[in-house]
Amino acid sequence: ANFDIVLASRVLEYIPIENLAPALEELLRVAKKTLIINFFLEKDIPDHVGAQLPQYCRNTISRSKLKDFFLERNCAVSITDIYKPFSDNKIEYMDRFGNPLSLSSWVIEKPS
């Protein structure tokens, strides 16, 4: 609990799925009150999907599993995935390399 706000932007998709929960626990540990996470590949799917590439991972994070993780720790979760004026829908597209993107920003408030 050393930092008022902790930001993790577009990094959690790159770590092995088995290290995701410990990484989230560490982010919560160092945050006094607020954790902000920006995802580039978070979807409303039942489970995380691991993708091991030659040099790194590029995983799709499950919204429901992630939300459950934080709710089990009595955190409040706010998700923004519609970015006006860009779109009235969740921003999902293929990047120039043919990789899917699904953008969202999460604000997690630890219990008082």
N, C-alpha and C positions, 0 to 999 in steps of 0.2 A: 504494500500500500504506500508506495513512494511517490507516485505521480497522480496528479488530479485527473488527467485525461490520458488514456493510452490509445494510440492509433496504430492499427495494423491494416495496411492498404495493399491489397492484391498480392499477398504473400502466402496465405494459408493453403491455397490450391497447389502450391509447389512442394509441400512436405508430404512424406508418406502418410497414408491414411491412419496407420497405427500410431503415429505421433501427433495426430490432430488433437485428441482430447488432452494430452499433457501440455501441448502448446497453448490451448485455450485456458487451461488451469493456470498456467504461468502468466498469461495476459491478465486474467482476473486477479491474480495474486499481487501484481505490481500496480494495478489501478486502485486508487483510493475510492473512486465513485463511478467513473464513466469509462467505458471501453467503446471505441468506434472501430468497426471493421468494414472495409470496402472489399467486396468480392467481384471477381470478373467471371466466375463460373459457379454460380449458386442457382440451383433449380428446385422446383417443387417435385422432388422424386423421393421414393421411400428410403433409399439408402445412399451413402456416399459411393461414388464410382471412382476407383483408383485407376490411373493410367500411368504406367511406368514407361518413360521415354529413355533413350540411351543416356542422356546426361542428367535428367531430373524427372520429377513427377509433374503431371498436369491433371489434377483431379477435379471432378465435379462434386460439389458439396451439396448434401441434402438439406433443404430448408427445414423440414420437419425434425430431422435428427438434431440439427444444430439448435433449433428453437427449444426442443426438449432439454438439451444439455443445459442451456441457460435457465430455463424455467425450473428445472430440478434444483438449481442453486438459488432459487428465489429472486432471480434478477428480472427486471422489467426489460422487455425487448420491443424496440421500435424499428420497423423495416421500411426503407424507402427504395422502391424499385421502378418508379415511374418518374422520369425526369422531364418535366415540361420545360421549355416548349418543344423538346425533341420528339416526344411521342405521348400518346394517351395510354400506351401499353408498356409492359415491362420491356426494357431494351434487350433484345436478343438478336444476334446476327453472327455472321462468319467474318473473321478478320481476313486480312490480305493473304494469309498463309493457309486459309481454309479451316482454321480452328474456330469452334463455336465459342461465343461469348454470351454471358447472361449476367448483367450488371445489377448489383444491389449494394446498399449501404445500410449497416446496422448500427444502432445505438443501444448499448446495453448498460443499464443502470444497476449497480450493485445495491443490495438491500441496506437500509440505514442501520 
